[in-house]
């Protein structure tokens, strides 16, 4: 985990219950979910196996170990979990090149948070090597802290990544807004006690108590997040 942590309370927006914004990466801020599936298809093609398109919704948005384990079992591929994890990361890095398409609204939201001194953390199930590559597209200056899936004992859907991010920013989980695109990430954020904005990328996510569902990140700005915390959404 890398961090430039502000002193507790010094960057909290005045007049708002919102203390920090915690954001997922793949499928939420950057349009990488298709890249991941293509990487998985390509990796298994090297192993002599074809992936069924119906498996896509199973592997999207989850931790690497879960997705890789499922695909090994489903295909019967002769490869260990550790070997496949390296192969998938290598294949993904080759595909993303030097830059990635950001999701509509992502740049505007990140710029707003910086402009108004609202601390943000990037919280991803992706490994550090991938996060560091993607940060070249997202801009490292937008995040006071980043949490990678291979740097926590238990990744999403466990709440640990979001609890760690809130603690690192000196924020209470209940006063953090989380932006996520998958059911796995939403489950992690809600288990941590955060307020959640879901922007579904692949599979639908139903509204629920403490959870707001929107069609696009373009609907999410700083006033929206502040209102979310005070119960106006």
WOWORA-V527484 format. One record per residue. N is the residue number from 1. PHI is phi in whole degrees, -180 to 180 (NA if undefined). OMEGA is omega in whole degrees, -180 to 180 (none if undefined). NEAR is the number of other C-alpha atoms within 10 Angstrom. Layout:
n=N phi=PHI omega=OMEGA near=NEAR
n=N phi=PHI omega=OMEGA near=NEAR
This chain:
n=1 phi=NA omega=176 near=15
n=2 phi=-109 omega=-172 near=11
n=3 phi=-156 omega=163 near=14
n=4 phi=-125 omega=-167 near=12
n=5 phi=-93 omega=176 near=15
n=6 phi=-73 omega=174 near=15
n=7 phi=-62 omega=-176 near=11
n=8 phi=-54 omega=174 near=13
n=9 phi=88 omega=-173 near=12
n=10 phi=-74 omega=-178 near=13
n=11 phi=-111 omega=180 near=16
n=12 phi=-69 omega=-180 near=20
n=13 phi=-65 omega=-179 near=17
n=14 phi=-68 omega=177 near=13
n=15 phi=75 omega=-179 near=7
n=16 phi=-137 omega=176 near=14
n=17 phi=-78 omega=-178 near=17
n=18 phi=-75 omega=179 near=25
n=19 phi=-101 omega=-177 near=27
n=20 phi=-161 omega=177 near=28
n=21 phi=-121 omega=-178 near=28
n=22 phi=-114 omega=-172 near=27
n=23 phi=-123 omega=170 near=26
n=24 phi=-71 omega=-177 near=25
n=25 phi=-107 omega=-174 near=26
n=26 phi=-65 omega=177 near=27
n=27 phi=84 omega=179 near=21
n=28 phi=-102 omega=179 near=24
n=29 phi=-100 omega=180 near=24
n=30 phi=-124 omega=-174 near=20
n=31 phi=-86 omega=-174 near=17
n=32 phi=-107 omega=-175 near=20
n=33 phi=-58 omega=177 near=19
n=34 phi=-67 omega=178 near=14
n=35 phi=-63 omega=-180 near=17
n=36 phi=-63 omega=-180 near=23
n=37 phi=-63 omega=178 near=20
n=38 phi=-61 omega=179 near=14
n=39 phi=-66 omega=179 near=22
n=40 phi=-65 omega=178 near=25
n=41 phi=-62 omega=-178 near=20
n=42 phi=-66 omega=-179 near=19
n=43 phi=-63 omega=-179 near=21
n=44 phi=-74 omega=174 near=19
n=45 phi=-63 omega=176 near=12
n=46 phi=-62 omega=-179 near=11
n=47 phi=-90 omega=178 near=13
n=48 phi=87 omega=-179 near=11
n=49 phi=-128 omega=177 near=14
n=50 phi=-110 omega=-180 near=14
n=51 phi=-87 omega=177 near=17
n=52 phi=-81 omega=-179 near=11
n=53 phi=-56 omega=-179 near=10
n=54 phi=-68 omega=180 near=8
n=55 phi=-78 omega=-175 near=14
n=56 phi=-57 omega=-177 near=18
n=57 phi=-71 omega=179 near=13
n=58 phi=-77 omega=-173 near=14
n=59 phi=-92 omega=-176 near=21
n=60 phi=-71 omega=171 near=22
n=61 phi=78 omega=-178 near=29
n=62 phi=-102 omega=176 near=22
n=63 phi=-65 omega=-178 near=21
n=64 phi=-55 omega=-177 near=22
n=65 phi=-63 omega=180 near=18
n=66 phi=-69 omega=-179 near=12
n=67 phi=-63 omega=-179 near=19
n=68 phi=-65 omega=179 near=21
n=69 phi=-62 omega=178 near=16
n=70 phi=-61 omega=-176 near=16
n=71 phi=-70 omega=176 near=21
n=72 phi=-63 omega=-179 near=16
n=73 phi=-67 omega=-177 near=10
n=74 phi=-69 omega=-177 near=12
n=75 phi=-96 omega=-174 near=15
n=76 phi=75 omega=-178 near=10
n=77 phi=-61 omega=-179 near=14
n=78 phi=-88 omega=-179 near=11
n=79 phi=-155 omega=180 near=11
n=80 phi=-83 omega=179 near=11
n=81 phi=-60 omega=-179 near=18
n=82 phi=-64 omega=180 near=11
n=83 phi=-66 omega=-179 near=10
n=84 phi=-68 omega=179 near=22
n=85 phi=-60 omega=178 near=18
n=86 phi=-64 omega=-179 near=11
n=87 phi=-62 omega=-180 near=18
n=88 phi=-66 omega=178 near=21
n=89 phi=-63 omega=178 near=20
n=90 phi=-61 omega=-177 near=15
n=91 phi=-65 omega=180 near=19
n=92 phi=-65 omega=180 near=21
n=93 phi=-59 omega=179 near=18
n=94 phi=-64 omega=-175 near=11
n=95 phi=-82 omega=-175 near=14
n=96 phi=-81 omega=176 near=17
n=97 phi=60 omega=-174 near=10
n=98 phi=-92 omega=-178 near=11
n=99 phi=-147 omega=-178 near=12
n=100 phi=-127 omega=175 near=18
n=101 phi=-72 omega=176 near=12
n=102 phi=-83 omega=178 near=18
n=103 phi=-70 omega=179 near=18
n=104 phi=-55 omega=179 near=16
n=105 phi=95 omega=-176 near=15
n=106 phi=-66 omega=-178 near=19
n=107 phi=-61 omega=-179 near=17
n=108 phi=-63 omega=-179 near=14
n=109 phi=-64 omega=-179 near=19
n=110 phi=-63 omega=179 near=23
n=111 phi=-65 omega=178 near=15
n=112 phi=-62 omega=-178 near=16
n=113 phi=-63 omega=178 near=19
n=114 phi=-64 omega=-176 near=15
n=115 phi=-63 omega=-177 near=10
n=116 phi=-106 omega=176 near=13
n=117 phi=57 omega=174 near=15
n=118 phi=-97 omega=-177 near=21
n=119 phi=-65 omega=-180 near=27
n=120 phi=-126 omega=174 near=25
n=121 phi=-125 omega=173 near=24
n=122 phi=-96 omega=-175 near=25
n=123 phi=-124 omega=-171 near=28
n=124 phi=-131 omega=172 near=28
n=125 phi=-81 omega=177 near=28
n=126 phi=-68 omega=-178 near=22
n=127 phi=-78 omega=-177 near=17
n=128 phi=-54 omega=-177 near=18
n=129 phi=-61 omega=179 near=13
n=130 phi=-77 omega=179 near=17
n=131 phi=-57 omega=-178 near=21
n=132 phi=-63 omega=176 near=14
n=133 phi=-71 omega=-177 near=16
n=134 phi=-68 omega=179 near=22
n=135 phi=-61 omega=176 near=19
n=136 phi=-64 omega=178 near=12
n=137 phi=-87 omega=-177 near=14
n=138 phi=-76 omega=-176 near=22
n=139 phi=96 omega=-178 near=11
n=140 phi=-63 omega=-176 near=14
n=141 phi=-66 omega=-178 near=12
n=142 phi=-81 omega=-172 near=20
n=143 phi=-124 omega=175 near=24
n=144 phi=-77 omega=-175 near=20
n=145 phi=-159 omega=174 near=23
n=146 phi=-132 omega=-180 near=25
n=147 phi=-124 omega=-179 near=26
n=148 phi=-104 omega=-176 near=21
n=149 phi=-65 omega=-180 near=22
n=150 phi=-93 omega=179 near=18
n=151 phi=-114 omega=178 near=14
n=152 phi=-122 omega=180 near=14
n=153 phi=-68 omega=-179 near=9
n=154 phi=-136 omega=-178 near=14
n=155 phi=-93 omega=180 near=26
n=156 phi=-53 omega=14 near=23
n=157 phi=-86 omega=176 near=21
n=158 phi=-70 omega=-177 near=18
n=159 phi=-74 omega=-174 near=20
n=160 phi=-50 omega=-178 near=18
n=161 phi=-60 omega=-179 near=28
n=162 phi=-76 omega=175 near=32
n=163 phi=-64 omega=179 near=20
n=164 phi=-66 omega=180 near=18
n=165 phi=-66 omega=179 near=27
n=166 phi=-61 omega=180 near=25
n=167 phi=-61 omega=-179 near=14
n=168 phi=-63 omega=179 near=21
n=169 phi=-94 omega=-179 near=26
n=170 phi=68 omega=-176 near=20
n=171 phi=-114 omega=173 near=20
n=172 phi=-82 omega=180 near=16
n=173 phi=-53 omega=-179 near=25
n=174 phi=-69 omega=178 near=17
n=175 phi=-111 omega=174 near=20
n=176 phi=-108 omega=172 near=30
n=177 phi=-98 omega=180 near=25
n=178 phi=-113 omega=175 near=28
n=179 phi=-113 omega=-174 near=29
n=180 phi=-138 omega=-180 near=31
n=181 phi=-121 omega=-178 near=28
n=182 phi=-127 omega=179 near=24
n=183 phi=-62 omega=179 near=21
n=184 phi=-63 omega=180 near=18
n=185 phi=-68 omega=178 near=30
n=186 phi=-61 omega=179 near=27
n=187 phi=-61 omega=180 near=17
n=188 phi=-64 omega=-178 near=22
n=189 phi=-66 omega=-180 near=31
n=190 phi=-70 omega=177 near=21
n=191 phi=-66 omega=178 near=16
n=192 phi=-80 omega=179 near=21
n=193 phi=91 omega=-179 near=19
n=194 phi=-88 omega=170 near=27
n=195 phi=-85 omega=-169 near=26
n=196 phi=-121 omega=166 near=29
n=197 phi=-109 omega=179 near=26
n=198 phi=-101 omega=176 near=26
n=199 phi=-121 omega=-171 near=24
n=200 phi=-56 omega=-179 near=21
n=201 phi=-103 omega=-176 near=19
n=202 phi=-125 omega=-179 near=16
n=203 phi=-110 omega=180 near=13
n=204 phi=-62 omega=175 near=13
n=205 phi=-128 omega=-178 near=18
n=206 phi=-77 omega=173 near=11
n=207 phi=-64 omega=178 near=13
n=208 phi=-159 omega=178 near=9
n=209 phi=-59 omega=-180 near=8
n=210 phi=77 omega=-177 near=15
n=211 phi=-132 omega=176 near=21
n=212 phi=-116 omega=-180 near=17
n=213 phi=-110 omega=178 near=19
n=214 phi=-125 omega=-178 near=16
n=215 phi=-84 omega=-175 near=11
n=216 phi=-152 omega=176 near=17
n=217 phi=-65 omega=177 near=23
n=218 phi=-64 omega=177 near=15
n=219 phi=-83 omega=-173 near=12
n=220 phi=-107 omega=173 near=18
n=221 phi=-135 omega=-176 near=17
n=222 phi=-63 omega=176 near=18
n=223 phi=-58 omega=178 near=10
n=224 phi=-59 omega=-178 near=13
n=225 phi=-69 omega=178 near=24
n=226 phi=-66 omega=178 near=21
n=227 phi=-65 omega=178 near=14
n=228 phi=-59 omega=-177 near=20
n=229 phi=-71 omega=-178 near=21
n=230 phi=-99 omega=172 near=12
n=231 phi=82 omega=-179 near=9
n=232 phi=-88 omega=176 near=9
n=233 phi=-120 omega=none near=14
